[in-house]
């Protein structure tokens, strides 16, 4: 009985929180407990999912999570940096955000997958399909479908091969939203040129495909 009441309380809190966000798309999953400041600067797109214990401090710049992205437990995301100021105790400049350093929005791109205990600092931009290893710290822009780990973070591989990315995007995204072949060629000829590690696969069992089709129909996703 007590657990049911606690779960109901969490659901009510989350429902109220979603109404105060800058954007909350359909199918968004946000789990308590959480520590969130700057609700109006937080935007969650369709089917984004954030697991319990996130700390999201949005001040001056937005925290944006695009569609299908999944963020694991204990996220820390801070959208601005404090700046020490002569003559003002830090405990006050911190509270008042005096001379705050703003580097732009923190963005978690479509389908990005963040492991447990990831930290996103000002300047972090994860492009579509990024995979971020547990305990990583990101403070820069990361290219599409890259696999990133560490502190400081570094690219160690790709989520899919170039051919798999093309196939994947043809299934999930309308033509106007897909990465162009020219862009992908340039990406694999430069940043990914010497990487030979790919973590994804391009097959699915009939059993899993059936389960996915049922779930897709439930959420009104259009399979191509």
N, C-alpha and C positions, 0 to 999 in steps of 0.2 A: 504493500500500500504506500509506504513512504517513498519507495523508488518511483512509483507511478506519479506521485505528486511532484517529485523533484524533476522528472522528465517533462511533465506538463508545464512546470514553471520555466524550464529552459526553452521549451517550444514557444511559450508566450513572449519571453524576452527576445528571442531571435526574430519572431514575427514583427515585434515592435521595432527592432533594430533595422530590419530590412526596409521599413517604411521611411527611415531617416537617411538611408544611403543616397549618394548622388545618383546612383543607378543600380537597379537590381533586376536582372533579366529573369526569364522563366526557367524553372528547374534548378535554381541556385541552391546549393547546400552549404550552410554555414553552421558549425557546431560549437556549442558552449563546452567549457568556459572560454572566454576571450577577453582581451584588453584592447579596446579600440577607441581612438580619439580622432576627431575630424571626420565624422560620418559623411558629411556632404561632399568631401573630397575623395570618397571611396566609391568605385564603380565596378560592379560585378556583372559580367555578361552571362548569356544563356548557358546553363548547365555547368557553370564554374563550381568548384567544390573546395572548401577550405576546412581542414580537419581541426580538432580541438587545440586549444591553447595558443592561438595566434596573438601576437602583439603587433598591432598596426597603428602607427602614429603618423597621421597625415596632417601636415601643416605647410601651407604655402603652395605645395604641389600635390597632384593627385596620386592615388594608388589605384591602378587599373588592372583588373584581371579579365582577360578576354575569354570567349566561349570555349568550352570543353577543357579548360585548364584545371589541373588538380594540384592542390598544395597540401603536403602532409603535415604532421604534428609539429607544433612549436615554431611556427614561422615567426621571424622578427622582420618587420618592414618599417623603415624610418625614412620619410620623404625629404628631410632637410637636415643640415648640419648646423650646430651651434658655433658661434664665433666669439672668442674671448674679447672683451671690450674694456679698454683702460678706464678705471674709475668706477666700474660696476661689478659688484660681487657676482660670481658665476651663478649662484643660486637664484639671483634675480634676473640676470640676462637670459638664463635658461627658461625661466617661467614666462618672461615677457617676449621671448623670441627676438631679442634685440640684435640687429645686424645678422639675422639668420641667413645662411648660405643656401640658395636654392639652385639646383642643377637640372630641374625638369622633372616630369612625372616618372614614377616607377611603374613600369609596364610588364605584366606577365602575359605573354602572347598566347594565341590560340593553341590549345592542346599541350601547352607546356606542362611538365611534370616535375614538381619540386619534392625532393626527399625530406626527411625529418630534420629539424633544427637548422634550416636554411636561413641565412640573414641577407636581406636585400637593403642596400644602402643607397643614398642619393646617387642618381646616375645609372642605376640598374635598369636595363631594358632587355628583357628576354624575348627574342623574336619567336615566331611561330614554331611549335614543335620542339622547343628546347627541353633537355633533360638535365636536371641539376642534382648532383649527388648530395647525400646527407652531410650536414655540418659545413656546407660550402658558404662562402661569403662573396656576394656579387656586388660590384659597384661600377659596372661598365656595360656597354651594349654587347650582346652575344648574338651571333648570326643564326638564321633558321636551322632547326633540326640538329643543332650541336649538342654534344654531351659535355657538360662542364662540371668540374670537381675542384675542391680545395680552397685554401685561403693563403695567398690570393688565388682566385679561381683561374683555371686554365682549361682549354679545350683538349679533350683526350680522344674524341671520336665523333661519330655522327649517329643519329638515331636510325636513319635508313641510308641506303645507297641512293645515288641520283635517280636511277630508274625506279626504285621503290617510292621515292618522294613524288615523282610524276604520277605513278599509279595511285598512290594514296590521295593526292590532291584531286585527281580526276574523279575519285569516288566521293569525297567529302565536300568539295567546294565547287560552287558555280564557276564558270570559266573566268569571269571578271575578277574573282578573288584569288585565283591560283598564282603561284610564283611562276614567272616566265621561264622558258627553257634557256633563254640567253642569260638570265640572272643566275640560274642554277649552274650553268656551264662555267660562268665566271667564278662562282663560289667554290666549285670543286677544282678549278684550275689554280686557285690562289690559296685561300685559307685552309681548305681541306686537302690540298694537293698531296701532302705527305702522311695523311692519316689513313690507317688501314683497319680501324676498328669500327664496326657497325653493330649496334645492339638489337635492331629490330628484325622481324621476319615478315614474309609475305604470304603465309598460308594460315588457314584456320580450319579446324575440324567441322564436319557437318553439325555435330552436336552444339559446338560453341556458336556457329553461325545461326542456328535456329534460335538459341537463347538471345543472341544479339538482335535478330529480327523482331522478336517479341518485345524486347525492351525498346527498340527503336520505334515500333508502332505505338507503344504506350506513351512515349514522349513526342510523338508526331514528327520524328526525324525522317527525312526523305533519303532512302538509299538509292544510289545511282548505279 
